[in-house]
Amino acid sequence: MAGMRGGISPRQMQQAMKKMGITNEVISNATEVVIRLPDKEIVIPNPSINVMTMKGQKSYQIDGESFERPLGAAPAEATAPGFPEEDVTIVMEQAGCDREKAVEALASCDGNIAEAIVKLMG
């Protein structure tokens, strides 16, 4: 049967979870998750977040591309507002530069990836 896992439909699974007091919630409007470590931060822009609550304990599942930044870095600098994260990554990889230089190059080239790479390599 399609949509069945081990003989239990997704609807039956939800009903069983509800009976056990387990709830599942999706946070769809989060813009960023930051994990702060002693020496750096791990940043996940535009994450997909699933929260499961069982016996009052919440578990968070966070999916998305991440990058690291040093502690104290201005969030606006590190998250490259206006530029998709994959664009910043491409410029960093192709030009062999750090995140800050990639963001600066994208900003000076109005977000044109190829132009930013040429500028950094030239």
N, C-alpha and C positions, 0 to 999 in steps of 0.2 A: 504494500500500500504506500502511495506517495505521501510524504509529509509525516510519516510515522517513524519514531525512533524506538527500537526495541519493543514494538507493539503498543506504544503509548503515543497518542497524538499530541501535538503542541498544546492544544486546548486542555486535554486531560492533565498534561504536565503542569500547566498553570494552575489548574484547580487543586492538584495535589500539593503544589508549593504553597498555595494560599491556605490550605488546611493545616499545613505545618508552620504557618506563621512567617513564611518567607515571602518578601516582596522584592520586586525588581523594578527599577526606575531608570529611565534614560535622561541624562542631562544634555539637552540639545543646543543650548545657547551659550556654552562656555567658550571663551575666546582664547584662554591660555591656562596651562597647568605648569606650575613651577615647583621643582623639587630642590630644596635648598640643602646643600651639603656644607661641611666645614670650609671647603676651599673653592667651591664653585656652585653653579646652579644648572640644573637640567631643565630645559624649557620645551614644552610641547604646545606649539601654537595650533589653534583650531582643533582641539582634541575631540574624540568620541568618548563619552564617559557613560559607563553602566554602573549603577549602584545597587547592590544586593544587600538587603537587611534580613538578618536571621538572628532571632533571640536578642534583638536590640543592638547587635553588632553590625556595623556597616562595612562592606568590602567594596572597594572601588576598582574597576577595570578601566584603564586608560589606554586608548589606541591612538596612534598618530606618529608623525615624523618628529624627531627631537633634535636639539642641538644643545651644546654647552656654552655657558658664558661665565666669566669670572664674577666673583661676588662684587657687588657694588656697581656693576655695569648698568647704565640707564636702560630700562626696559624698552624705550622707544628705539634706541640704537640697536639693541640686540635683535628685536623682532622684525626689523626692516619693514616699517609700515608702508603699505602700498605695493610691496613686492612679494609675490608668492615665495614661500620658503624654498621651493624647488629651484626657482630662478637664482636665488642667492647661492644655493649649493652648487649649481652648475658653474656659476662664475668663479666660485672659490676653487673648484676642482680643475677647471680648464685653465685658469690664470695662475694657479698655484699660490693663492694669497689667503690671508686670514679673512674672517667674516667682516670685520670693520671696513677693510679696503674694498671688499666686494660690494657692500652696501653703499659706500661712498661712490664707487664707480657707477653702480646702477642709478643712483640719484642724479649724478651729473650727466647721465646719458638717457634720462627720462625712462628708465626701465628697459632699455634695449639691451638684451643679453649679449649679442654678438659685439656691439659697439663697446660695451663695458669690458669684455674680455680683451678686445684689441687694444683698448686704452691701457689696461693694466699690463699687457705684454709688450706694448710699444715703448 
